[in-house]
Amino acid sequence: MTFSYEKVLIIGATSGIGKALATKLVQNGTKVIISGRRKENLETFIQDNGSDKVQAKPFDITQLDQINKFASDVIAENPDLDCIFVNAGIQRPFDFSKTDTVDLDILDQELVINYTAPVRIAKAFIPHLQRQEKQTALAFTTSQLAIIPMLRCPNYGASKAALHHFIITLRTQMQNGPGNVKVLEILPPAEFMDDAWAQINAGDEQIAVGSAKDIVDAVEPKRNELYQHMTQMLTGLIKQFLK
Ligand SMILES: NC(=O)c1ccc[n+]([C@@H]2O[C@H](COP(=O)([O-])OP(=O)(O)OC[C@H]3O[C@@H](n4cnc5c(N)ncnc54)[C@H](OP(=O)(O)O)[C@@H]3O)[C@@H](O)[C@H]2O)c1
């Protein structure tokens, strides 16, 4: 199995994991649309990789009221877009034992970037993905800290845990169509690209790498089992009520 998508929008591609993924995709022959706030990084990436393979679409995802316009502009310019990768994220430390050090505006911004905006981006792009004749994908970067919290960044883990829960249900909601939208989740530690790429190409939907893999393997099979059981039970109950 090989990576089957033709054009990928990567939101959060100006550095780190998103930039590494964009590089990997271009090397694979996949067209990419790269996004993020730092225009100079987007432009450098195009210079290094060629404007025939890469487009840039600068955007700040905290501009929640502009997300629909961002999506409709990207879709109008790229009707062949078949994969959206929501990778943007920030991590900020907070110590609630010293409340005077806790800046709630920064906390709210972290929650918006890591959770609220990704959910709104999903809503904005799903209709386009559902309309495609072929398999499409909506992918998110969460973290092993979505499953096991880290002491210094309580809000980061909580925001990624929220996104992780959202992804689990979104995947189930997409299963029966319309369209054929795969929902992917990448849970990376820092050293991740080659292993993640192998798992993406193997068709995996929950892609955990390195130390994240041990954590996911320890917790997620049981969570998935309980989730499937509860979903079946509740679906049965709802059917009975609707009779
Ligand atoms: N590195 C790790 O060890 C690790 C582990 C687990 C999970 N993660 C997750 O992996 C993802 C990428 O992280 P990274 O380590 O590669 O960090 P990074 O180099 O700081 O990349 C973060 C990306 O998010 C973008 N971003 C941040 N705020 C944004 C905003 N308001 N609007 C649009 N884009 C925004 C940044 O672009 P601009 O600054 O140009 O806007 C940048 O492209 C994040 O979701 C992170 O939580 C990372």
The ligand as a MOL file (V3000), in Angstrom:
LIG
                    3D

  0  0  0     0  0            999 V3000
M  V30 BEGIN CTAB
M  V30 COUNTS 48 52 0 0 0
M  V30 BEGIN ATOM
M  V30 1 N 7.5130 17.8580 18.7980 0
M  V30 2 C 6.9820 16.9740 19.6220 0
M  V30 3 O 7.6790 16.3090 20.3670 0
M  V30 4 C 5.5030 16.7380 19.6260 0
M  V30 5 C 5.0280 15.6770 20.3530 0
M  V30 6 C 3.6660 15.4330 20.3610 0
M  V30 7 C 2.8210 16.2340 19.6330 0
M  V30 8 N 3.2980 17.2910 18.9420 0 CHG=1
M  V30 9 C 2.3380 18.0870 18.1700 0
M  V30 10 O 2.8020 18.1270 16.8440 0
M  V30 11 C 2.3490 19.3050 16.2070 0
M  V30 12 C 3.5130 20.0340 15.5950 0
M  V30 13 O 4.4150 20.4070 16.6200 0
M  V30 14 P 5.9790 20.6750 16.3900 0
M  V30 15 O 6.6820 19.9990 17.5070 0
M  V30 16 O 6.3710 20.3610 15.0090 0 CHG=-1
M  V30 17 O 6.0330 22.2470 16.7430 0
M  V30 18 P 6.3420 23.5450 15.8640 0
M  V30 19 O 7.6100 23.3850 15.1060 0
M  V30 20 O 6.2450 24.6760 16.8200 0
M  V30 21 O 5.1410 23.5820 14.8290 0
M  V30 22 C 3.8810 24.0560 15.1790 0
M  V30 23 C 3.1740 24.4630 13.9180 0
M  V30 24 O 1.8870 24.9500 14.3020 0
M  V30 25 C 1.6790 26.1880 13.6700 0
M  V30 26 N 0.7960 27.0540 14.4310 0
M  V30 27 C 0.8760 27.3970 15.7340 0
M  V30 28 N -0.0620 28.2980 16.0510 0
M  V30 29 C -0.7410 28.5540 14.9010 0
M  V30 30 C -1.8110 29.4200 14.5600 0
M  V30 31 N -2.3730 30.2270 15.4600 0
M  V30 32 N -2.2560 29.4220 13.2910 0
M  V30 33 C -1.6970 28.6300 12.3530 0
M  V30 34 N -0.6750 27.7780 12.6110 0
M  V30 35 C -0.2020 27.7600 13.8750 0
M  V30 36 C 3.0640 26.7940 13.5440 0
M  V30 37 O 3.0740 27.7660 12.5110 0
M  V30 38 P 3.2740 29.3400 12.7480 0
M  V30 39 O 4.0200 29.5170 14.0280 0
M  V30 40 O 4.0460 29.7800 11.5430 0
M  V30 41 O 1.8940 29.8900 12.7650 0
M  V30 42 C 3.9020 25.5820 13.1860 0
M  V30 43 O 3.8560 25.3610 11.7930 0
M  V30 44 C 1.6270 20.1150 17.2890 0
M  V30 45 O 0.2360 19.8950 17.2030 0
M  V30 46 C 2.1880 19.5380 18.5750 0
M  V30 47 O 1.3090 19.7100 19.6540 0
M  V30 48 C 4.6250 17.5610 18.9100 0
M  V30 END ATOM
M  V30 BEGIN BOND
M  V30 1 1 1 2
M  V30 2 2 2 3
M  V30 3 1 2 4
M  V30 4 1 4 5
M  V30 5 2 4 48
M  V30 6 2 5 6
M  V30 7 1 6 7
M  V30 8 2 7 8
M  V30 9 1 8 9
M  V30 10 1 8 48
M  V30 11 1 9 10
M  V30 12 1 9 46
M  V30 13 1 10 11
M  V30 14 1 11 12
M  V30 15 1 11 44
M  V30 16 1 12 13
M  V30 17 1 13 14
M  V30 18 2 14 15
M  V30 19 1 14 16
M  V30 20 1 14 17
M  V30 21 1 17 18
M  V30 22 2 18 19
M  V30 23 1 18 20
M  V30 24 1 18 21
M  V30 25 1 21 22
M  V30 26 1 22 23
M  V30 27 1 23 24
M  V30 28 1 23 42
M  V30 29 1 24 25
M  V30 30 1 25 26
M  V30 31 1 25 36
M  V30 32 1 26 27
M  V30 33 1 26 35
M  V30 34 2 27 28
M  V30 35 1 28 29
M  V30 36 1 29 30
M  V30 37 2 29 35
M  V30 38 1 30 31
M  V30 39 2 30 32
M  V30 40 1 32 33
M  V30 41 2 33 34
M  V30 42 1 34 35
M  V30 43 1 36 37
M  V30 44 1 36 42
M  V30 45 1 37 38
M  V30 46 2 38 39
M  V30 47 1 38 40
M  V30 48 1 38 41
M  V30 49 1 42 43
M  V30 50 1 44 45
M  V30 51 1 44 46
M  V30 52 1 46 47
M  V30 END BOND
M  V30 END CTAB
M  END
